[in-house]
């Protein structure tokens, strides 16, 4: 209250702004509760368990909104890279060998989990029902898609996953020493046009483009290097 009072002078009503709770580690929580190993895909039982957690949080947000007169909501797709690693280190201190994940995930399904695009979309479609307005399915792709290919891909997603509220394609843009810019590279990590050396890589980060090589911190670079990117044709 009163912290963002300047917004009132800019035509923004504070009471219409939401206090967003950023969620980390839903996937890891479910795996610990179910006794399954990190790195495995969700079972239907685990998806049901995750939905029960999300329903509980959604209920608490609704109660807080009613009691305070302010808007509270929850978002699972947040940056949180430093917190994801810091909280993982705290888990190691508290639970030792039980911790078998490198960092807490900031999405329904960790970006480093080996799964195909359909498996990713299925989970997002199932779990966005209770926090649909603030959660974005981040689809990391490694492909040069034409305009028509993008249109067809959107249509397939809309038809197959009708409950998916928000999603975004996150390619890596590769800039080579000769000035070529593409959203994929050769298997050797070179420019697909001239096989020149890649001098900068950038990707979407909470709505804008940032350089992976020059602007990402140590933990973020490490996580980025382990992400699974979907090859689309």
C-alpha positions as CSV (number, residue, x, y, z in Angstrom):
1,X,0.0,0.0,0.0
2,X,1.3,3.4,-1.1
3,X,4.5,1.8,-2.5
4,X,3.4,2.3,-6.1
5,X,1.5,5.5,-5.5
6,X,3.2,7.0,-8.6
7,X,1.0,4.7,-10.8
8,X,-2.1,6.6,-9.7
9,X,-0.7,9.7,-11.3
10,X,0.0,7.8,-14.5
11,X,-3.7,6.7,-14.9
12,X,-3.3,3.3,-13.3
13,X,-5.6,2.3,-10.4
14,X,-3.7,0.4,-7.8
15,X,-6.8,-1.6,-6.7
16,X,-6.9,-3.1,-10.2
17,X,-3.3,-4.4,-9.9
18,X,-2.8,-8.0,-8.7
19,X,-0.5,-9.2,-5.9
20,X,1.0,-12.2,-7.7
21,X,2.4,-15.2,-5.8
22,X,5.2,-16.8,-7.7
23,X,5.3,-20.6,-7.5
24,X,8.4,-22.7,-7.6
25,X,8.9,-26.4,-7.4
26,X,5.4,-27.9,-8.0
27,X,6.9,-30.7,-10.1
28,X,9.5,-31.5,-7.4
29,X,6.8,-31.4,-4.7
30,X,4.6,-33.9,-6.6
31,X,7.5,-36.3,-7.2
32,X,8.5,-36.2,-3.5
33,X,4.9,-36.8,-2.4
34,X,4.4,-39.7,-4.9
35,X,7.8,-41.2,-4.2
36,X,8.8,-41.1,-7.9
37,X,12.2,-40.1,-9.1
38,X,12.9,-36.7,-10.5
39,X,13.1,-36.8,-14.3
40,X,10.1,-39.0,-14.9
41,X,6.9,-37.7,-16.6
42,X,3.8,-37.1,-14.7
43,X,1.4,-40.0,-14.1
44,X,-2.3,-39.2,-14.1
45,X,-2.3,-39.7,-10.3
46,X,0.4,-37.1,-10.0
47,X,-1.4,-34.7,-12.3
48,X,-4.5,-35.1,-10.0
49,X,-2.2,-34.5,-7.0
50,X,-0.8,-31.3,-8.6
51,X,-4.3,-30.1,-9.3
52,X,-5.3,-30.5,-5.7
53,X,-2.4,-28.3,-4.7
54,X,-3.3,-25.7,-7.2
55,X,-7.0,-25.7,-6.1
56,X,-5.9,-25.2,-2.5
57,X,-3.7,-22.2,-3.5
58,X,-6.4,-20.8,-5.7
59,X,-8.8,-21.0,-2.8
60,X,-6.4,-19.2,-0.5
61,X,-5.9,-16.4,-3.1
62,X,-9.7,-16.0,-3.4
63,X,-10.0,-15.8,0.4
64,X,-7.2,-13.2,0.6
65,X,-8.8,-11.1,-2.1
66,X,-12.2,-11.2,-0.3
67,X,-10.7,-10.3,3.0
68,X,-8.4,-7.5,1.8
69,X,-10.3,-6.1,-1.1
70,X,-7.2,-6.5,-3.2
71,X,-6.5,-8.9,-6.0
72,X,-4.4,-11.9,-5.3
73,X,-3.4,-14.6,-7.8
74,X,-0.7,-17.2,-8.4
75,X,1.6,-17.7,-11.3
76,X,3.7,-20.8,-12.0
77,X,5.7,-19.5,-15.0
78,X,8.0,-17.0,-13.4
79,X,11.7,-16.2,-13.8
80,X,12.9,-17.0,-10.2
81,X,16.2,-18.5,-11.3
82,X,18.2,-17.2,-8.3
83,X,15.4,-18.4,-5.9
84,X,15.1,-21.7,-7.7
85,X,18.8,-22.5,-7.0
86,X,18.9,-20.9,-3.5
87,X,15.9,-22.9,-2.3
88,X,17.4,-26.0,-3.8
89,X,20.5,-25.5,-1.7
90,X,18.4,-25.1,1.4
91,X,16.6,-28.3,0.5
92,X,20.0,-30.0,0.4
93,X,20.8,-28.8,3.9
94,X,17.4,-29.9,5.2
95,X,17.0,-33.2,3.4
96,X,20.4,-34.2,2.1
97,X,20.4,-37.2,-0.3
98,X,16.6,-37.0,-0.8
99,X,17.3,-34.0,-3.1
100,X,18.0,-35.2,-6.6
101,X,17.1,-32.1,-8.6
102,X,19.5,-29.3,-9.6
103,X,17.1,-26.5,-9.1
104,X,13.4,-26.1,-8.4
105,X,11.4,-25.8,-11.6
106,X,9.5,-22.5,-12.4
107,X,7.0,-24.2,-14.7
108,X,4.6,-27.0,-14.5
109,X,7.1,-29.2,-16.2
110,X,10.9,-28.4,-15.9
111,X,12.4,-27.0,-19.1
112,X,15.2,-29.5,-18.6
113,X,13.0,-32.5,-18.6
114,X,13.3,-34.8,-21.6
115,X,9.8,-34.8,-23.0
116,X,8.4,-34.2,-26.5
117,X,6.2,-31.2,-27.3
118,X,2.9,-33.1,-27.0
119,X,3.8,-34.3,-23.5
120,X,4.6,-30.8,-22.5
121,X,1.3,-29.4,-23.9
122,X,-0.7,-32.2,-22.3
123,X,0.6,-31.3,-18.8
124,X,0.1,-27.6,-19.3
125,X,-3.4,-28.2,-20.6
126,X,-4.3,-30.3,-17.6
127,X,-2.8,-28.0,-14.9
128,X,-3.7,-24.5,-16.1
129,X,-7.4,-25.0,-15.2
130,X,-7.1,-23.4,-11.8
131,X,-4.7,-20.6,-12.5
132,X,-5.3,-20.0,-16.2
133,X,-5.1,-16.2,-16.4
134,X,-1.5,-15.9,-15.2
135,X,0.3,-19.0,-16.3
136,X,2.1,-19.3,-19.7
137,X,3.2,-22.5,-21.2
138,X,6.8,-21.8,-22.4
139,X,7.5,-23.9,-25.5
140,X,11.2,-23.9,-26.2
141,X,11.8,-24.5,-29.9
142,X,14.9,-24.9,-32.1
143,X,13.7,-24.5,-35.6
144,X,13.3,-21.9,-38.4
145,X,9.6,-21.8,-39.0
146,X,7.9,-20.1,-41.9
147,X,4.8,-17.9,-41.4
148,X,2.6,-20.7,-42.7
149,X,4.2,-23.3,-40.5
150,X,3.6,-21.1,-37.5
151,X,-0.1,-20.7,-38.4
152,X,-0.6,-24.4,-38.9
153,X,1.2,-25.1,-35.6
154,X,-1.1,-22.7,-33.7
155,X,-4.2,-24.3,-35.2
156,X,-3.1,-27.8,-34.2
157,X,-2.4,-26.6,-30.6
158,X,-5.8,-24.9,-30.3
159,X,-7.6,-28.0,-31.6
160,X,-5.7,-30.6,-29.5
161,X,-5.5,-28.6,-26.2
162,X,-8.6,-26.4,-25.8
163,X,-8.0,-25.7,-22.1
164,X,-4.5,-24.2,-22.7
165,X,-5.0,-20.5,-21.9
166,X,-1.6,-18.9,-22.7
167,X,1.5,-20.2,-24.4
168,X,4.6,-18.7,-26.0
169,X,7.3,-20.0,-28.4
170,X,10.7,-19.4,-27.0
171,X,13.4,-19.9,-29.7
172,X,17.1,-19.1,-29.3
173,X,18.3,-16.6,-31.8
174,X,21.8,-17.4,-33.0
175,X,23.9,-14.4,-34.3
176,X,27.0,-15.5,-36.3
177,X,30.2,-13.6,-36.9
178,X,29.0,-12.8,-40.5
179,X,25.8,-11.2,-39.3
180,X,23.3,-14.0,-40.0
181,X,20.5,-14.4,-37.5
182,X,18.6,-17.7,-37.2
183,X,16.6,-19.6,-34.7
184,X,18.5,-22.8,-35.1
185,X,22.1,-23.8,-35.7
186,X,24.1,-26.8,-37.1
187,X,24.7,-29.9,-34.9
188,X,28.2,-28.5,-34.3
189,X,26.7,-25.2,-33.0
190,X,27.6,-23.1,-36.1
191,X,25.6,-20.8,-38.4
192,X,23.3,-22.8,-40.7
193,X,23.9,-20.3,-43.5
194,X,27.7,-20.0,-43.6
195,X,28.9,-22.3,-40.8
196,X,30.4,-19.2,-39.2
197,X,31.1,-19.0,-35.4
198,X,28.1,-18.1,-33.3
199,X,29.0,-14.9,-31.4
200,X,25.8,-14.3,-29.4
201,X,22.7,-16.2,-28.4
202,X,19.5,-14.6,-27.1
203,X,16.1,-15.8,-26.1
204,X,12.8,-14.5,-24.7
205,X,12.8,-13.7,-21.0
206,X,9.6,-12.6,-19.4
207,X,8.3,-10.8,-22.4
208,X,11.5,-9.4,-23.9
209,X,14.8,-10.6,-25.5
210,X,18.0,-11.0,-23.5
211,X,21.4,-12.2,-24.4
212,X,22.2,-15.6,-22.9
213,X,25.9,-15.1,-23.2
214,X,26.2,-11.6,-21.8
215,X,23.2,-10.9,-19.6
216,X,22.3,-14.3,-17.9
217,X,23.8,-15.1,-14.5
218,X,25.7,-18.2,-13.7
219,X,22.7,-20.3,-12.5
220,X,20.6,-19.1,-15.4
221,X,23.2,-20.0,-18.0
222,X,23.6,-23.4,-16.4
223,X,19.9,-24.2,-16.5
224,X,19.7,-22.8,-20.1
225,X,22.4,-25.2,-21.3
226,X,20.4,-28.1,-20.0
227,X,17.0,-27.1,-21.5
228,X,15.2,-29.4,-23.9
229,X,14.4,-27.7,-27.3
230,X,11.8,-29.1,-29.6
231,X,12.9,-29.7,-33.2
232,X,9.9,-28.9,-35.4
233,X,9.7,-29.6,-39.2
